[in-house]
Each structure stands twice: as structure tokens, then as C-alpha cells.
């Protein structure tokens, strides 16, 4: 990690890109999750896979619907 590079953490706002397009999310504790509102649980496959990642990383996430490939576009 280079100086100034941000990592994804609980409570942080991020933007990801997948074959479905871009979406903005926040990673939150399970009690605060609301997928429709963009609040993804740390216990979810996507939320857990994103913690600790940085801009530019491509991640393969196993979800109930199959493997989803996402790229971290922005962290902030």
C-alpha cells in the first residue's frame, strides 16, 4: 500500500464497478444492513470480501447467485 492509499473499512463509503454497472455502498454492521439503501453487511459475501481492499483491486465474490467480479473504483 502506498502512502495516502485508503482501505475499505466498516462505515466507509465506496464505489464499485461490476458487469451490472457502478454502485455506491457503505459497509456496515449486520444490524444496520439495508441492501436496497446501499448499506451492505460485514457478514454478507460482498461486504466481507471488500473489507481491507483498496482502489483498483478486482475481487471475485461467491454469492448465492454465483460468482460476482467487482472492481473497487473509489474509497472515501
PAFI-295718 format. One record per atom (N, C-alpha, C, O): residue number from 0; chain; z, x, y; atom name. Coordinates in nm, 2 decimals. Each point is the difference from the previous one (the first is absolute). Layout:
REC   pos   unit       up     east    north   site
REC   NUM      A        Z        X        Y     CA
...
END
This chain:
REC   pos   unit       up     east    north   site
REC     0      A     0.00     0.09    -0.12      N
REC     0      A     0.00    -0.09     0.12     CA
REC     0      A     0.00     0.09     0.12      C
REC     0      A     0.08     0.10     0.01      O
REC     1      A    -0.16    -0.13     0.09      N
REC     1      A    -0.01     0.07     0.12     CA
REC     1      A     0.10    -0.05     0.10      C
REC     1      A     0.04    -0.12    -0.01      O
REC     2      A     0.00     0.20     0.11      N
REC     2      A     0.09    -0.05     0.11     CA
REC     2      A    -0.06    -0.12     0.07      C
REC     2      A    -0.11    -0.01     0.03      O
REC     3      A     0.20    -0.09    -0.01      N
REC     3      A    -0.04    -0.12     0.06     CA
REC     3      A    -0.06    -0.11    -0.09      C
REC     3      A    -0.03    -0.11     0.05      O
REC     4      A     0.00     0.15    -0.17      N
REC     4      A    -0.05    -0.10    -0.09     CA
REC     4      A     0.10    -0.10    -0.04      C
REC     4      A     0.11     0.04    -0.03      O
REC     5      A    -0.14    -0.17     0.03      N
REC     5      A     0.09    -0.10    -0.03     CA
REC     5      A    -0.01    -0.05    -0.15      C
REC     5      A    -0.11     0.00    -0.05      O
REC     6      A     0.22    -0.02    -0.01      N
REC     6      A     0.00    -0.06    -0.13     CA
REC     6      A     0.04    -0.15     0.00      C
REC     6      A     0.08    -0.04     0.09      O
REC     7      A    -0.12    -0.03    -0.18      N
REC     7      A     0.03    -0.14    -0.01     CA
REC     7      A     0.15    -0.01    -0.05      C
REC     7      A     0.04     0.06    -0.10      O
REC     8      A     0.03    -0.15     0.17      N
REC     8      A     0.14    -0.02    -0.04     CA
REC     8      A     0.04    -0.15     0.01      C
REC     8      A    -0.08    -0.08     0.06      O
REC     9      A     0.19     0.04    -0.11      N
REC     9      A     0.04    -0.14     0.01     CA
REC     9      A     0.02    -0.04     0.15      C
REC     9      A     0.06     0.07     0.08      O
REC    10      A    -0.12    -0.18    -0.04      N
REC    10      A     0.00    -0.05     0.13     CA
REC    10      A    -0.11     0.05     0.09      C
REC    10      A    -0.03    -0.06     0.11      O
REC    11      A    -0.05     0.15    -0.16      N
REC    11      A    -0.11     0.05     0.08     CA
REC    11      A    -0.12    -0.09    -0.01      C
REC    11      A    -0.02    -0.07    -0.10      O
REC    12      A    -0.06     0.07     0.20      N
REC    12      A    -0.13    -0.07     0.01     CA
REC    12      A    -0.11     0.09    -0.04      C
REC    12      A    -0.01     0.11     0.05      O
REC    13      A    -0.08    -0.16    -0.14      N
REC    13      A    -0.11     0.08    -0.04     CA
REC    13      A    -0.13    -0.08    -0.01      C
REC    13      A     0.01    -0.12     0.01      O
REC    14      A    -0.12     0.19    -0.01      N
REC    14      A    -0.13    -0.07    -0.02     CA
REC    14      A    -0.07     0.07    -0.12      C
REC    14      A     0.00     0.12    -0.01      O
REC    15      A    -0.05    -0.20    -0.08      N
REC    15      A    -0.07     0.05    -0.12     CA
REC    15      A    -0.14    -0.06     0.00      C
REC    15      A    -0.03    -0.10     0.06      O
REC    16      A    -0.06     0.17    -0.14      N
REC    16      A    -0.13    -0.04    -0.02     CA
REC    16      A    -0.02    -0.01    -0.15      C
REC    16      A     0.03     0.09    -0.07      O
REC    17      A    -0.10    -0.20     0.03      N
REC    17      A    -0.04    -0.01    -0.14     CA
REC    17      A    -0.13    -0.07     0.00      C
REC    17      A    -0.06    -0.03     0.10      O
REC    18      A     0.01     0.00    -0.22      N
REC    18      A    -0.13    -0.07    -0.01     CA
REC    18      A     0.00    -0.13     0.06      C
REC    18      A    -0.11    -0.06     0.03      O
REC    19      A     0.23     0.00    -0.01      N
REC    19      A     0.01    -0.13     0.07     CA
REC    19      A     0.00     0.01     0.15      C
REC    19      A     0.00    -0.10     0.07      O
REC    20      A     0.00     0.22    -0.01      N
REC    20      A     0.01     0.03     0.14     CA
REC    20      A     0.13     0.06     0.04      C
REC    20      A     0.07     0.06    -0.08      O
REC    21      A    -0.04    -0.06     0.21      N
REC    21      A     0.12     0.06     0.05     CA
REC    21      A     0.11    -0.11     0.02      C
REC    21      A    -0.03    -0.12     0.03      O
REC    22      A     0.15     0.16    -0.05      N
REC    22      A     0.12    -0.09     0.02     CA
REC    22      A     0.11     0.08     0.05      C
REC    22      A     0.02     0.12    -0.03      O
REC    23      A     0.07    -0.18     0.11      N
REC    23      A     0.11     0.06     0.06     CA
REC    23      A     0.13    -0.06    -0.07      C
REC    23      A     0.01    -0.12    -0.03      O
REC    24      A     0.08     0.21    -0.01      N
REC    24      A     0.11    -0.04    -0.08     CA
REC    24      A     0.13     0.07     0.05      C
REC    24      A    -0.01     0.10     0.07      O
REC    25      A     0.12    -0.15    -0.11      N
REC    25      A     0.13     0.06     0.01     CA
REC    25      A     0.06     0.01    -0.13      C
REC    25      A     0.00    -0.10    -0.08      O
REC    26      A     0.07     0.21     0.04      N
REC    26      A     0.07     0.01    -0.13     CA
REC    26      A     0.14    -0.04     0.03      C
REC    26      A     0.07     0.07     0.09      O
REC    27      A    -0.02    -0.16    -0.16      N
REC    27      A     0.14    -0.06     0.03     CA
REC    27      A     0.08    -0.01    -0.13      C
REC    27      A    -0.06     0.00    -0.11      O
REC    28      A     0.19    -0.01     0.12      N
REC    28      A     0.09    -0.03    -0.12     CA
REC    28      A    -0.05    -0.14    -0.06      C
REC    28      A    -0.05    -0.08     0.07      O
REC    29      A     0.08     0.07    -0.20      N
REC    29      A    -0.05    -0.12    -0.07     CA
REC    29      A     0.04    -0.14     0.07      C
REC    29      A    -0.07    -0.09    -0.01      O
REC    30      A     0.19     0.09     0.06      N
REC    30      A     0.05    -0.13     0.07     CA
REC    30      A    -0.08    -0.04     0.12      C
REC    30      A     0.00    -0.11     0.04      O
REC    31      A    -0.07     0.21     0.02      N
REC    31      A    -0.08    -0.03     0.12     CA
REC    31      A    -0.15    -0.01    -0.02      C
REC    31      A    -0.08    -0.02     0.09      O
REC    32      A     0.04     0.03    -0.22      N
REC    32      A    -0.14    -0.01    -0.03     CA
REC    32      A    -0.06    -0.13     0.03      C
REC    32      A     0.06    -0.11    -0.02      O
REC    33      A    -0.19     0.11     0.07      N
REC    33      A    -0.08    -0.12     0.03     CA
REC    33      A    -0.14     0.05     0.01      C
REC    33      A    -0.05     0.04     0.10      O
REC    34      A    -0.02    -0.04    -0.22      N
REC    34      A    -0.13     0.05    -0.01     CA
REC    34      A    -0.10    -0.06     0.10      C
REC    34      A    -0.08     0.07     0.05      O
REC    35      A     0.09    -0.20    -0.03      N
REC    35      A    -0.09    -0.07     0.09     CA
REC    35      A     0.02     0.05     0.14      C
REC    35      A    -0.09     0.00     0.08      O
REC    36      A     0.21     0.04    -0.04      N
REC    36      A     0.03     0.05     0.13     CA
REC    36      A    -0.02     0.15     0.01      C
REC    36      A     0.02     0.06     0.11      O
REC    37      A    -0.06     0.01    -0.22      N
REC    37      A    -0.03     0.14     0.01     CA
REC    37      A     0.13     0.09    -0.03      C
REC    37      A     0.00     0.12     0.04      O
REC    38      A     0.10    -0.18    -0.10      N
REC    38      A     0.12     0.07    -0.03     CA
REC    38      A     0.01     0.02    -0.15      C
REC    38      A     0.03    -0.09    -0.08      O
REC    39      A    -0.05     0.21     0.03      N
REC    39      A    -0.02     0.04    -0.14     CA
REC    39      A     0.13     0.06    -0.05      C
REC    39      A     0.06     0.09     0.07      O
REC    40      A    -0.01    -0.14    -0.18      N
REC    40      A     0.13     0.05    -0.06     CA
REC    40      A    -0.01     0.14    -0.05      C
REC    40      A    -0.11     0.04    -0.06      O
REC    41      A     0.21     0.03     0.07      N
REC    41      A     0.01     0.14    -0.06     CA
REC    41      A    -0.01    -0.01    -0.15      C
REC    41      A    -0.03     0.09    -0.07      O
REC    42      A     0.07    -0.21     0.01      N
REC    42      A     0.00    -0.02    -0.14     CA
REC    42      A    -0.14    -0.04    -0.05      C
REC    42      A    -0.02     0.00    -0.12      O
REC    43      A    -0.07    -0.03     0.21      N
REC    43      A    -0.14    -0.04    -0.05     CA
REC    43      A    -0.08     0.12    -0.04      C
REC    43      A     0.03     0.11     0.05      O
REC    44      A    -0.13    -0.12    -0.13      N
REC    44      A    -0.08     0.11    -0.04     CA
REC    44      A    -0.06     0.08     0.13      C
REC    44      A     0.00     0.12     0.00      O
REC    45      A    -0.05    -0.20     0.09      N
REC    45      A    -0.06     0.06     0.12     CA
REC    45      A     0.10     0.07     0.09      C
REC    45      A    -0.01     0.11     0.04      O
REC    46      A     0.12    -0.19    -0.01      N
REC    46      A     0.11     0.06     0.08     CA
REC    46      A     0.06     0.13    -0.05      C
REC    46      A     0.01     0.10     0.07      O
REC    47      A     0.02    -0.10    -0.20      N
REC    47      A     0.05     0.11    -0.07     CA
REC    47      A    -0.09     0.12     0.00      C
REC    47      A     0.04     0.12     0.02      O
REC    48      A    -0.17    -0.14    -0.03      N
REC    48      A    -0.10     0.10    -0.01     CA
REC    48      A    -0.03     0.06     0.14      C
REC    48      A    -0.04     0.12     0.01      O
REC    49      A     0.07    -0.19     0.10      N
REC    49      A    -0.03     0.05     0.13     CA
REC    49      A     0.11     0.08     0.06      C
REC    49      A    -0.02     0.09     0.09      O
REC    50      A     0.15    -0.11    -0.14      N
REC    50      A     0.11     0.08     0.06     CA
REC    50      A    -0.02     0.15    -0.01      C
REC    50      A    -0.04     0.05    -0.11      O
REC    51      A     0.05     0.02     0.22      N
REC    51      A    -0.01     0.14     0.00     CA
REC    51      A    -0.14     0.05     0.02      C
REC    51      A    -0.03     0.12     0.00      O
REC    52      A    -0.07    -0.21     0.00      N
REC    52      A    -0.14     0.04     0.02     CA
REC    52      A    -0.03     0.03     0.15      C
REC    52      A     0.07    -0.04     0.08      O
REC    53      A    -0.19     0.10    -0.06      N
REC    53      A    -0.04     0.04     0.14     CA
REC    53      A    -0.14    -0.05     0.02      C
REC    53      A    -0.07    -0.03    -0.09      O
REC    54      A     0.03     0.04     0.22      N
REC    54      A    -0.14    -0.04     0.04     CA
REC    54      A    -0.10     0.08    -0.08      C
REC    54      A     0.01     0.12    -0.01      O
REC    55      A    -0.11    -0.19    -0.04      N
REC    55      A    -0.11     0.06    -0.07     CA
REC    55      A     0.01     0.00    -0.15      C
REC    55      A    -0.09     0.02    -0.07      O
REC    56      A     0.21    -0.05     0.02      N
REC    56      A     0.03     0.00    -0.14     CA
REC    56      A    -0.07    -0.12    -0.06      C
REC    56      A     0.01    -0.11     0.05      O
REC    57      A    -0.07     0.13    -0.17      N
REC    57      A    -0.06    -0.11    -0.08     CA
REC    57      A     0.09    -0.02    -0.12      C
REC    57      A     0.04     0.09    -0.07      O
REC    58      A     0.00    -0.22     0.05      N
REC    58      A     0.10    -0.03    -0.10     CA
REC    58      A    -0.06    -0.10    -0.10      C
REC    58      A    -0.06    -0.10     0.05      O
REC    59      A     0.08     0.12    -0.18      N
REC    59      A    -0.04    -0.10    -0.10     CA
REC    59      A     0.13    -0.08    -0.03      C
REC    59      A     0.10     0.07    -0.05      O
REC    60      A    -0.10    -0.20     0.06      N
REC    60      A     0.12    -0.08    -0.02     CA
REC    60      A    -0.03    -0.10    -0.11      C
REC    60      A    -0.10    -0.07     0.00      O
REC    61      A     0.18     0.08    -0.11      N
REC    61      A    -0.01    -0.10    -0.10     CA
REC    61      A     0.07    -0.13     0.04      C
REC    61      A     0.12     0.00     0.02      O
REC    62      A    -0.19    -0.11    -0.01      N
REC    62      A     0.05    -0.13     0.04     CA
REC    62      A    -0.02    -0.10    -0.11      C
REC    62      A    -0.08     0.03    -0.09      O
REC    63      A     0.14    -0.14     0.09      N
REC    63      A    -0.03    -0.10    -0.10     CA
REC    63      A    -0.15    -0.04    -0.01      C
REC    63      A    -0.04    -0.04    -0.11      O
REC    64      A    -0.03     0.05     0.22      N
REC    64      A    -0.14    -0.03     0.00     CA
REC    64      A    -0.09     0.11    -0.04      C
REC    64      A    -0.12    -0.01     0.00      O
REC    65      A     0.18     0.13    -0.03      N
REC    65      A    -0.08     0.12    -0.03     CA
REC    65      A     0.03     0.11     0.09      C
REC    65      A     0.09     0.00     0.08      O
REC    66      A    -0.17     0.11    -0.10      N
REC    66      A     0.02     0.12     0.09     CA
REC    66      A    -0.06    -0.03     0.13      C
REC    66      A    -0.12    -0.04     0.01      O
REC    67      A     0.19     0.07     0.10      N
REC    67      A    -0.04    -0.01     0.13     CA
REC    67      A     0.00     0.14     0.07      C
REC    67      A     0.10     0.07    -0.01      O
REC    68      A    -0.21    -0.03     0.07      N
REC    68      A    -0.01     0.13     0.07     CA
REC    68      A     0.02    -0.02     0.15      C
REC    68      A    -0.08    -0.08     0.06      O
REC    69      A     0.17     0.14     0.00      N
REC    69      A     0.02    -0.01     0.15     CA
REC    69      A     0.01     0.13     0.06      C
REC    69      A     0.05     0.10    -0.06      O
REC    70      A    -0.09    -0.09     0.18      N
REC    70      A     0.01     0.12     0.08     CA
REC    70      A     0.09    -0.03     0.12      C
REC    70      A    -0.02    -0.10     0.07      O
REC    71      A     0.11     0.19    -0.04      N
REC    71      A     0.09    -0.01     0.12     CA
REC    71      A    -0.08     0.04     0.12      C
REC    71      A    -0.05     0.11     0.01      O
REC    72      A     0.03    -0.20     0.09      N
REC    72      A    -0.08     0.02     0.12     CA
REC    72      A     0.09     0.04     0.11      C
REC    72      A    -0.03     0.09     0.08      O
REC    73      A     0.15    -0.15    -0.07      N
REC    73      A     0.09     0.02     0.12     CA
REC    73      A     0.14    -0.02    -0.04      C
REC    73      A     0.03    -0.09    -0.08      O
REC    74      A     0.06     0.17     0.13      N
REC    74      A     0.15    -0.02    -0.02     CA
REC    74      A     0.06     0.01     0.14      C
REC    74      A    -0.02     0.09     0.08      O
REC    75      A     0.10    -0.19    -0.05      N
REC    75      A     0.07     0.00     0.13     CA
REC    75      A     0.08    -0.11     0.03      C
REC    75      A     0.07    -0.01     0.11      O
END
